[in-house]
């Protein structure tokens, strides 16, 4: 077995051991190599289950958290998905294997530009990336079947809840600080919203406005 094949096998084993058991999610994470989304000094850590720094003072989430969030979102091949917080583009790429269409927004133009280049390189044609204030979602493309937020808000943002279809699911980290956050799954019902607390997490805060580079 080649070193790469062995690393990938260990990578998938680590995901399963952390609770990522959905076959479709594991297949997507096997298909999308994390390597192209990491630059410079940390490229040799691509298969490690740890967050790593990327441009604009942001991070690429650890793969097991990406897997658990994707699993909680329960995406089907008919779904139109909004991701708030493109970052490296890795999470959007995973979603693109599972959904019909992925819209992803980030407040940093540089991150969106770099992510688009990787999407092109990998031939992922069902992702549209925008530079925008993600806390307001994408009203022009709403409503969405699924919404994934990769930055922590004090509460699930109202504009995003409003852009969720009836029966739709949003997964969002919620917390007052970067030390105490919970991953929440919100399901929109005819009569309101149902909230499930999934697990403790740590994410960068959801910030309003555009980045300095935008």
N, C-alpha and C positions, 0 to 999 in steps of 0.2 A: 504494500500500500504506500502511495506517495505521501510526503509530509503534508501536502495540501489536503489530501483526502482524509488523512488522520485528524488534522486540525478541524476540518469541517464535521467529522463524526463526533469529536469531543465537544464541539460547539453545540451541535444538536442535542447531545446527551445532557449538557449543562442546562439547555433550555427546558428539556423535559423534567429535569430534577428540580427546577424552580417552579414547575406547575404549568408550563406551556405544553398542553397535550392535544390541542386541536390539530387534526391532520393537515387541513388546508393552510393554517398559519405556519406550521412547521415546514410544509412544502415551499411556501413563499419565502421563508427565511433561509431555506437551503438554496433556493434559486437566486436570491439577491445577495450578492457578495457585499459585505460591509466595507471591504477594502477601499473601493473607489471614493467612498464618502469621507475618508480620513486622509489628511494631508500631512506631509512633513514628518516630524520626529516620531509620531505615534502610529505610523502606518503598520509597523510590525505587531501592534497590539489589537489589530482589527478583530481577531477571533476571541479576544478576552471578554468575559462578561463584566465589563466595567464601563462607566461613562468616560468620555475622553474630550479634551478641549478642541473646539473648532474656531473659525474666525469670529470676529465681533464679540469676543468674550462669552460666547455661548458654548454649549456642550452637545455632543451626540450621546443620546441616552444609552444605558447599558442594554444589550440585546434582550435579556430576559424581561425587562420592563416593557420594551417595545412589543415583545411577544404577548405579554399578559394584557397590555392595553388593547392590542389588536384582537385578541381572543375575546375580551370583554365587549368589544364593539359589535361582534357577531355579524360581520359583513357578508353580503351575498353578491353574486355576480350581476345582479340588476341594480345595485345600489349606487347612488351618487353621494360621494363623501366629501366633506370639508375638513381639512386639517388646518388648525391654527397653530403656527409656529413651525415653519418649514425646516429651520435649522440646516443640518447637513443634507436633508432630502431623503435620508435612509428610511424613515417611517413612511413617507409618501410612496416610496418605491415598493415597500412591502404591501401597502394598501392597494397599489395599482395592480398587483397580481390577483387580488380578491374582488375588487369592485369594478363596476362598469366605467366610472369616471371619478377622478380625484382632483379636487381643487385645493391648492395649498397656498397659504399666505404667510408672509413674514414681514416684520417691520424693517429688516435690514436688506437693502438692495443687493449688497455684495453676496449675502447668503443665497438669495433667490437666483442670482446670476450663476453662482457656482453650482447650485443644485440643478438648475436647468441644463448645464453642460454635462453633468453626470447622467441625467435622464436621457439626453440625446445620445450619449456614448453607449448607454445600455439599451437603447431602442424602446424606451417606455413612452408610448405615444398617447396614453390616456390620462396624463397628468398635465394640469395647467397651473403654473406657479405665478403668483402675483406679489408685488411689494405693496403692502397695505397694512392698516391698523387692524389686526386680527380680532381685537376685542369687539369690533362691530360686525364681524363675519363678512359675508359677501351677499348683501341683499339682492343684487342683480341676478344671482344664480340660485337663490333660495326658492323653495324649501329643499332641505337635504334629508336623505334617509339616515345618514350617520354623520356625527360631528366628533372629531377627536381634537382635544386641546392639549398641547405639549408644554404648557407653562401654567403655573399655579395661580388661581384667582381666589379672592376671599370668599366669593360665592360663585356658583355657575352664572356666567354673564347673561343678563337678560336678552340682549340682541341675539345671542346664539341660541338660547332656548326658543325664541320666537321664530328662528329659521329652521327649526326641526319639524319634520313632518309628523302628523299623528301616527303613532306606532314607531317613530324614530328613536334612535338611541344616541346619547352623547356620553363620552367618557372624558372626565376632566379632573385634574388634581385640584383639591380645594384646601386652603389653609391660610392662616393669618401670618405665618412666618415660614422661613425656609427650613425650620427644624421640625415643625409639626404640620404635616400635610396628609390628606387621605385621598386615595383615588376613588372617585364617585362615578357610578353609572346612573344616568338620568334617562328614564323612558317617558316619552310624551304620550299621555293618554287623552282620550276624548275629554275627560273631566279635569285634567291638570297634569301634574308630573309625579313620577314615582322615583324615589332616590334609594340606591343601594350603595353602601360603603364597602369597598373591595379590599383595600390593603393600604398600609402606610407607604408613602413615597417621598422623594425629595426632588423638586423641579425648580428651575429659575422662575421668578415671578412673571405673571402676565402684565406687560407694560403697555400703557396707551401711547399713541403717537408713533411716528416713524423714527427709525434709527438715524444717527448723525450722518451716515453715509448715503441716506436716501434723498 
